[in-house]
Amino acid sequence: MCGIVGIVSSQPVNQLIYDALGLLQHRGQDSTGIATCEGSTLHMFKARGQVREAYRTRDMRTLMGSMGLGHVRYATRGVATRDEEAQPFYVNAPYGIVLVHNGNLTNTRELTDALFRTDRRHINTSSDTELLVNVFAHELQQEVSGLDLDADQVFNAVSRVHERVEGSYAAIALIAGHGLLAFRDPFGIRPLILGVRREDGEQDEWVVASESLVLEAGGYEIVRDIAPGEAVFIAMNGEIATRQCAPNPVLIPCSFEYVYLARPDSIMNGISVYDARLRLGDRLADTVAKHAPLGDIDVVMPIPDSSRPAAMQVAQKLGIEYREGFYKNRYVGRTFIMPGQAERQRSVRQKLNALSTEFKGKNVLIVDDSIVRGTTSKEIVDMARQAGANSVTFTSAAPPVRYPHVYGINMPSRQELIAHGRKIPEIAELLGADHMIFQEVDDMEQAILEGSNVTSLEMSCFTGDYVTGTVTDEYLAWVEANQAS
């Protein structure tokens, strides 16, 4: 999971991209980067850390041009602490290309070998984004024969990228002196949204971003989601061209976007994230009513912030008082997406504090959006006990996470997942909770899809079914052996 944005304007875009990355900060906190195009010259700056601390005035002054892109990184491939693996990635031929990518490629071994043996391209990091930009650059090089470049040539190259690359990828690229390209994998696993701002007497200004909130905050009109397998090419003068570049595209977006990753004020694939979380709460309430002794529950409490909509619905539907028992320190990052288990564990109590007046002597039902490793959940149960809770029923608005996620979320190992190979009472015991209740898989799917035109979701971490059809047991074993959490 990362956050990406690209803008084509008639004005300088450096500040616009910086502001957009601030809105996407929840999608990645490891590093950030911006690239701009001034005529045929590319400018780039990238650094570790969050947006507000990475850029200085002197850095922004170097990022001149009316076309650009930006990235916030949450490492799922490579090493989070290596500066050279921050995005964007650059190749100088053909034309000069800079690319950012949200997702995770699942045939990196085969691509690395082919790029070396056949394409004769050097890869300098373990980042799959560097693989992606080199595959695209090679295919574009094969397509062009002179100095001129048109949209059809770009789209032909993207079509061959789809043939070679497996996994999930929403990508944005700058082609120096020509335009901005955005494309999405044939399953549409990771989100990408197109917007426009029409100015009287001026060229249309275009934006593509991971989430719709970027468009709304920037005053852009939401045009639509970029379709699975589709490519969009926006010339520097604002002219836009689109083409479906995959033979059999099908929309199967990631369910975890709606459960946790996306901001609630975003709309993705026509589905409001906030409304989906409310419906997750409605469904969870029905399950709680079946399995918990409701007469013994005094209050319902969320783990701020992403579980709040579900918790409100649970309380309303069950007729139980809703209270805020945990106070969140907003200057600590999201613990789930911090690199390394030790760092996540240290950050939990810096991030949350329990208000003893809300817990003392009460039977508490706690609602979280999901439980992955159990690090945060166990600390939260301990905090509730220490604050004086009489009993703790812990609930998850998502089903148990039992399988690795290989499409852009950092869950590489089954052994680190608290639900893998365990029954629910065993999970409750490990967390120290009196009762443990999870959302049902079917209920999660129906809650997210209700009222939309989307027919299915990518739910591999809950079900073990990988939608691309190319994820084998051998690959999962390789990921576990070679990728740190």
WOTA-V964295 format. One record per residue. RES is the residue in one small letter. D_FIRST is the distance of its C-alpha to the first C-alpha in whole Angstrom. Layout:
# WOTA-V964295
res = (RES/RES)
d_first = (D_FIRST/D_FIRST)
This chain:
# WOTA-V964295
res = (m/c/g/i/v/g/i/v/s/s/q/p/v/n/q/l/i/y/d/a/l/g/l/l/q/h/r/g/q/d/s/t/g/i/a/t/c/e/g/s/t/l/h/m/f/k/a/r/g/q/v/r/e/a/y/r/t/r/d/m/r/t/l/m/g/s/m/g/l/g/h/v/r/y/a/t/r/g/v/a/t/r/d/e/e/a/q/p/f/y/v/n/a/p/y/g/i/v/l/v/h/n/g/n/l/t/n/t/r/e/l/t/d/a/l/f/r/t/d/r/r/h/i/n/t/s/s/d/t/e/l/l/v/n/v/f/a/h/e/l/q/q/e/v/s/g/l/d/l/d/a/d/q/v/f/n/a/v/s/r/v/h/e/r/v/e/g/s/y/a/a/i/a/l/i/a/g/h/g/l/l/a/f/r/d/p/f/g/i/r/p/l/i/l/g/v/r/r/e/d/g/e/q/d/e/w/v/v/a/s/e/s/l/v/l/e/a/g/g/y/e/i/v/r/d/i/a/p/g/e/a/v/f/i/a/m/n/g/e/i/a/t/r/q/c/a/p/n/p/v/l/i/p/c/s/f/e/y/v/y/l/a/r/p/d/s/i/m/n/g/i/s/v/y/d/a/r/l/r/l/g/d/r/l/a/d/t/v/a/k/h/a/p/l/g/d/i/d/v/v/m/p/i/p/d/s/s/r/p/a/a/m/q/v/a/q/k/l/g/i/e/y/r/e/g/f/y/k/n/r/y/v/g/r/t/f/i/m/p/g/q/a/e/r/q/r/s/v/r/q/k/l/n/a/l/s/t/e/f/k/g/k/n/v/l/i/v/d/d/s/i/v/r/g/t/t/s/k/e/i/v/d/m/a/r/q/a/g/a/n/s/v/t/f/t/s/a/a/p/p/v/r/y/p/h/v/y/g/i/n/m/p/s/r/q/e/l/i/a/h/g/r/k/i/p/e/i/a/e/l/l/g/a/d/h/m/i/f/q/e/v/d/d/m/e/q/a/i/l/e/g/s/n/v/t/s/l/e/m/s/c/f/t/g/d/y/v/t/g/t/v/t/d/e/y/l/a/w/v/e/a/n/q/a/s)
d_first = (0/4/7/10/14/17/20/24/27/30/30/28/24/23/23/22/18/19/19/16/14/16/15/11/11/10/6/7/11/11/13/13/15/17/20/23/25/29/31/30/29/26/25/22/21/18/18/16/16/15/16/20/21/19/22/25/28/29/26/25/29/28/25/28/27/27/24/21/17/14/11/9/8/6/8/7/10/13/14/13/16/17/18/18/15/14/13/15/17/20/23/27/28/28/29/26/22/19/16/12/9/6/6/8/12/14/18/17/20/22/21/22/25/26/25/27/30/30/28/30/26/26/22/22/19/17/14/13/12/16/17/16/18/21/21/21/23/26/26/26/29/31/31/33/36/37/36/35/32/31/28/30/29/26/25/27/25/22/24/24/20/20/23/22/18/16/13/10/10/10/12/15/18/21/24/27/29/28/25/22/20/17/16/14/14/17/16/14/11/8/10/12/15/19/21/25/27/31/33/37/38/35/32/30/26/23/20/16/13/10/12/16/17/16/19/21/21/22/25/24/25/22/23/21/18/18/19/17/19/20/20/21/23/25/28/28/31/29/30/27/27/25/25/24/23/23/26/25/21/20/18/16/13/10/13/10/9/13/13/11/8/10/13/16/18/16/17/15/17/20/19/19/16/19/21/19/19/23/24/22/24/27/26/26/29/31/30/30/34/35/34/34/38/37/40/39/36/37/34/30/27/24/21/20/18/16/19/22/22/22/25/27/27/28/31/32/33/34/36/35/35/32/31/29/29/26/26/23/23/20/21/19/15/13/14/11/9/12/13/16/17/20/18/17/20/22/20/21/24/24/21/23/27/29/32/35/37/35/35/38/40/38/36/32/30/26/23/20/17/16/17/15/17/20/20/19/21/24/25/25/28/29/29/31/33/34/34/37/35/38/35/32/30/26/25/21/20/18/20/20/17/19/17/14/11/11/8/5/5/8/11/13/17/19/21/19/18/21/22/22/26/27/28/28/31/30/26/28/31/28/27/30/30/33/31/28/27/24/23/24/22/24/24/20/20/23/22/19/21/24/26/23/24/21/22/20/16/14/15/15/14/17/20/19/19/17/17/17/20/20/18/22/23/23/20/18/21/20/17/18/21/19/15/15/13)
